[in-house]
Amino acid sequence: MLRATACSTEERDEEDEGEEELRDGGVPFYVNRGGLPMDEETWERMWRHVTRIHPGGEALAREIRGATELPKILVPSVPTYQPTTTIPQRLEAIQKYIRELQYNHTGTQFFEIKKSRPLTALMDIAKEMTREALPIKCLEAVILAIHLTNSMPGVERFPLSFKSHFSGNHFYHIVLGVHSGGRFGALGMSRREDLMFKPLEFRTLMDLVQEFEGAYRGYWHTLRKIKIGQYVSHDPHSVEQIEWKHSILDVDKLSKEELRKELERHTRDMRLKIGKPAPPSPTKDRRNSMGSPLKGPGSPIRRISRVERRPSGEKKVLEQKPTDINGYQIRV
């Protein structure tokens, strides 16, 4: 079964349950819903998909699957720190670990991420990522980065997602914004080096967004929309849901000054959340009974009220997504 891509922020909250191919930038993708180890049907579908989406994919798949000996892949170690390790150094170590897992180019996302799940269930999936050490895409990287920064109370984290346009197609990407010591930065995964990690050196959220916007321009992409979430709890057992899009900003409808004011307002909203009591975590017995998010039934979905979000500009009519799969090399 299929769901929205690991490298896309969903345009709607509902989970897609259909068997049809979903697309990012006109290129189809699949999601492994059956957990790990991957079942035979999903495994074979992945290889069929590889032959379709990759240049020379058929020969590539035949070469890999027919090899009698494959090189041993080193499993990266989860970063550990000395007490004297600074926060910027810790964030760099986390990004290095994420990068060492490598980007997933198969067109099949290995870990199913349901944004409506409580934080505790998503953190269980993040632990699974560290055990399996498989290549990941950008949404998986955000969940993993949250898990790896939970022990850093001096670092606030928030989702930051982008919608860009290039050659008639729309592309979606997400990173984990970070804020510490009065500076902003980001952690994440992308095909493009300048669309993931940003060190803690940006004074304002506007500075961070402009850095990403400049990177998009370098690939001839026009940034259309930004979605920014609220700070994420540091409690790995929290039953809160991540607020993925507290502010929705139509970049192409806002002047630079209007965008700056919207981002300043969002920054104030995030600061107001600090110090607010979070819902109590489940008891130990309840946590034990919740089971693995990859094997148990789905958690109840709590809709986030629309009045909590801050959309800017008028709502656009949804554009029909193109059906061709050209332009693989320019996806970001």
Steps between C-alpha positions, in 0.01 A plus 500: 500500500606855444528822691647845451870517422774530759629791304174689482289694743142400442259749350220356712479333839323186382701185446495374142385139505476433124715262302573751226848647475559823689729764360754763599604732220325276248708197604312208661603339828389229740499456878575175682199451727583148615790581732835322498618256383331596174253246364565339161225690319636839613856390424418401142291815449797710612727346237238539226471863600878546488505383139239763413624813676880475472700574186618157387297354786445159343872436454571643846248271670626198305862575596425542871264205532727274298816581696648206692693728732392843616726742688449507873324817612621647826224572751543856635510544876244715677691807621609526863642808669732610775355738760716775351366453146327821393150509353623600150745208508222261606275617219781452249554146632128425460502632144810292423318189625192578289719556194681170557169314482483633142209619291249237387496502118290184455166679469365293791497653847604235754338649814135603503457841665144596594501863603184453706670255737594612853861596557574185703405278203715703260795471738462122493535518122811716541655233722419247228691717253811491718477120531446433129737775374327513159507796259233759576323797346426844639189433713667198661806718567283755685360229731849360557643845574227562759590172669873581501445850647249402771783491754595861420251720694685813393410434136146575381384311190226576246402360157570724201366390162520643150301482178691602188424512128717401206419420138128453557536278807471563874757359742475452877773493762524516879777560755513532877559860601703546819539799732754539778696784653313759296594339169309289245619204294367178345552123482381276220554288191495592132662414170637853512764590756367853552139389560554316828750600772531862605733584791380701800595839362180670379377782723137483389260253345488732199876461454464120507211501251689732265796262511280215379331724242839589356590132477177431310579781255833332433307203360258723303219417740248767604399476865121515517397410854652454846339311788642542849403295802514560872779395736506124557495354852824350634304225678540183289193351672274797426161418348488843333489519124761706320346824375634491146355823360421768755575760232441456126662775294443554129840640414403608149215713639699676772745785468834459673385725784171313539687169510735638766206610717330161465819319600549734797144426609562128473819534704301674775239223488771238547647688795157515664477121489815463712398451861147386422430166671480206263237227533612230743687205355336158515587279794767236461237227474314689232820562304580131510154416370521739207724265300712576196365765262609282210303197616205624704181674389506867411458760773184714510528810287451836670419777259678828561252784493538727202488804729834392645668538162609825346454486123605804301335622183199346334473126464607386154308265280678165501696455180475171317818303550687405183524134414833482324811377677756719327749706693628244750839667518359839603297380799617647831 
